[in-house]
Amino acid sequence: MSLHADARAVLEAWEAPDDEQSRLRALYLQHLDAQPDGLLRTCHPDHVTASTLVISHDHTRAVLTLHDIVRLWLQTGGHCEADDLTLADAALREAREETGIDDLVLDPVPVLLSRHEVPCGPVRPSHHLDVQFVAVAPEGAEPVRSTESLDLAWFPLDDPPEPTDQSVRDLIAAASSRLRGTPSP
């Protein structure tokens, strides 16, 4: 199965938690129907991306990265690559690259979708059609900042740093809800 086919299948099977998320899912599927390269950064003005909120083993903290371009604390994530087999693979690859934590356990079912404007490519406005996942880090995991960020740190789930945005707070809430009652690895 191609990355494009996987993304389509994941989005078709995903149960949106509300009407706005359902609207975004329909928008993402329309985008993929119209764009055979809709997951690659070369697709303009919009393309599908994959991100991951990395949560501590005890589900109390999240790793956030201070993005070097937008200057906000965000979850890990970014562009899909041609050799990614699935959206989940892309999300996990990005999380590993950006945190330095190799033994992450990724939930393969997306948590949320987020469409946001980005300074990406030659056409403006352009948007990331982000598919957001959650992963749990092993006990004792210490993130290591990559060259892609200005800073990287653990933060309490109930006290994210500033500056951040509502999409990150929404993702933290949705990921916390997803993990509630899930035992630590």
N, C-alpha and C positions, 0 to 999 in steps of 0.2 A: 504494500500500500504506500502511496506517495505521501509526502508531508501535506500536500493540498487535500488529498482524500481523507487523511487522518483528521485534519482540522475541521473539515466539513462534517465528518462523522461525530467528532467530539461535540461540536456546537449543536448538531441536530439532536443528539441524545441528552444534552445538558438540560436540566430542569431549572429554569430561571426563577429566582426567588421573588420577583415582583414584576410589575408591568414595564417599568423602565428597563430592567435587565432583559426582558423578553423583546422589547423594541431594539435594544442593542444587538441581541443575538440575530434577529431578522436582518438588521443592517449588515452585520458581519457576513452572514450567509449570502446576501445579495452581492456584497463585495467579492466574495470568493467565486460566485457564479459568473461575474463579469470579468474577473481578473485571474487568468491561469497562473500568474506570478504574484498573486495577491499577498503572499506571505514573505516576500523578499523585499529588502530595502530599496531595490531598484524599481519597485512599483510605486508610481507617483499619481496623485499626491498622498494617498493613504496606503498603509500596509499593516497586516496583522503582526503583532509582536507577542512575546510570552514573558511573563514575569512571575516571581516567586517571593512570597513573604516567608522568610526563614524564622521559625519559632524555636525557642529553647526546648530542651527535652522535657522540662516540667511545665511547659505551656504558660510561662509567666512573662517572657521577654521576647522581643523580636529584634533581628538584625536589620538596621536601616543604613542606607548609604547616602552621603551628602553628594548629590549629583553635581558633576563639575560644570555642566552647562546651565541647567535650570536653577541651581543653587537651592534646592529643596531636599529634605530628607525623604527618601523613597525606598520602596522595596527593590530587590535586585531584579534585573531583567533587561530585555532588549530585543534586538533583531533576531529573527530566525535565520539560520544558515542553510544553504542548499543540502548539506550533508546531515541535517537533523532529520530523523526518521518520523518523529511525532512532535506535536506541540509540547507534550510533557517533557520529551527529551530536550527541546530547546529551552524550556523554563529551568530544568535541572542543570543543564550546561551553564546557563547564565548565572544561576545561583552559586554553583561551584566556582566559576571563574571570578565572580565578584566578592565572594566571602572567603575563599580558600578552604572551605569546609567540604571535604570529599564524601563523607558518609551520611549525607542527607537522605531522609525518607520522604519522598514526594507523594502527596495524594494526587493521583492521576486525573481526578475530576476537578474541573475549574471551580473556583470559589466565586469569582465575580468577573465582569467585563468592564473595561474602562476605555472610553474614547476620549483622547485628549490631543490638543493641538501641540505640535512640536516643530522646532526649526530643523527639519530633516528634508534633504533633497532640494531640487530646483524649483518646485511648484509650491506656492503659498496660497491659502493655508494648506498645511498638510497635517495628517493625524496618524497617531498610533492607535490601532484597534487592538487594545491589549487584552489578552486572555490571562487571567490571574490565578495562580495556584498557591498552595501552602505546602511547606516542607518542615519537617521536624529535624533538628540537629541532635547529634549524640551528646550525652552528658559530658561536660567539660570542654565542649567545642569552643575554640577561640577564633573569631574571624580575623582574617588578614586582609588589609586594604589593598585593592588592586590599583593600577594606574588610572582606572576609569573613574575614580571617585576622589573627592577631597578629604573624606573621612568615612569611617565605618565603625559602628558600635552597637552593642546591645542596649535596648531601652525597654522599660516596663510597658506591657501592653496597655495599661491604663494611663500612661503618661508619655505619649510620643513627643519627640523634640520639636522645637520650632526652628526654622520654618518648615512646615509640612503643608499638606493640603487635605481637603475633605476626602479625596479618593483614597488616600493612605489610611485615614481614620476609618473609612467604610470597609476597606480591605481587612484592617486589624479586627474590626468587629465581626465581620463575616468569617474570618479564619478562626477566631476565638470560638465562635458559635459552632463551627464545623468540628473543632477539636474537643469541645466540651464533652467530658465523659470518656474520651479516648485515652487509654493508658499510655504512659510514656514508653518509648521503645526500650 
